[in-house]
Amino acid sequence: MKKILFVVVVFGTMMLSLNTFAQKQYKFGHIDSNQLLSIMPEREKAKTDLEAHAKQLEQTLTGMQSELERKYQDYVTSADSLSKLIRQTKEAELNEMQQRMQTFQQNAQQELSQKENELLQPIIQKARTAIKEVADERGYIYVFDSGTGVLLHWSEESEDLMPFVKVKLGIK
């Protein structure tokens, strides 16, 4: 009799535990990270800084182009009167200037890309931290990014975290 009572109590306890486990709510949320990043105030300053840096690089490149064009025009107007050695030297100089300009342009593109990453990384990290904090505070086990285009469907039960993250970041 004691064994049967013990088995019933153990079985009842297991069923109660399974029932409690089965009733646990899993919360899923989503957010458009691209939209979030576009409304963060830090993004505008980063964009302004990046544009200023790009303008500085562009001015340098424009100066190099102007110098190349001026030297090329000088060469064209005086080429007939120059000796073969001087003409070859000027042609080599023009080719070298053009190579320097192309190298500068390639390096400028790389530098601009690095600068963009450098400016955006803290903003992205701040957004991620806010999303994680909101998810933890509100009990979400998964948050999907609807801005990347990878998410094909989400249920009406999935909650948009944008309003909460905006509050966390102080964005109106």
Beta strands, then each sheet from edge to edge (+ up, - down):
strand 1: 27-31
strand 2: 140-145
strand 3: 159-160
sheet 1: 2+ 1+ 3+
end
